[in-house]
């Protein structure tokens, strides 16, 4: 199983960058996790959008889902032209209900409601979800095959239950939105500091960690340096186009 970073910034992208978007590849299966600002454009550098088997939207904040509208229109055109003859699966939360119902009524996706402690299969990949600590309904996702596993925290405050859920996975993509000066607000905002990300990965015993959801005014290297003192595993500096084996 392979991960490619499409975008990792939040809540808006830098020039020539994108917000949250992560492409999971396994054999001939392609799953896109989140589809924030500019993700659809950048995705096409690496894969044809018609080759997507599934899209997972962790929650309905714009930096995680807004380019789903662009993908929908592109799929509609490809369907009408005969380029694509199937609907990719779309995994979304039930709230806000107006957005859930909007995508449920579209013709371009096979919509699946995300539920906690339920198992979903996309070809040979097994998907399970964990509800996170965030103001808007949000789910982290664990993806596994026979010999590898990864967990995407999505947006969340530090969460002991999330740590248990992600225990012993090969790779964690964890949101690192805040610096230590912001720790008093982390629970309220539903986000983590860089240090909390390192503590999570250490307690989860994960081999490899990629920080994500980075504020555009921070550098990836700055966030990584804050994580290093509390995490001794393989800490990867994120950038658009990065490829990592899980």
Secondary structure, 3 states (H helix, E strand, C coil): CEEEEEECECCCCCCCCCECEEEEEECCEEEEECCCCCHHHHHCCCCCHHHCCEEECCCCCHHHHCCHHHHHHHHHHHHHHCCCCCCEEEEECCCCHHHHHHHHCCCCEEEEECCCCCEEEECCEEEEEEECCCCCCCEEEEEECCCCEEEECCCCCCCHHHHHHCCCCCEEEEECCECHHHHHHHHHHCCCEHHHHHHHHHHHCCCEEEEECECCCCCHHHHHHHHHCCCCCEEECCCCCCEEEC
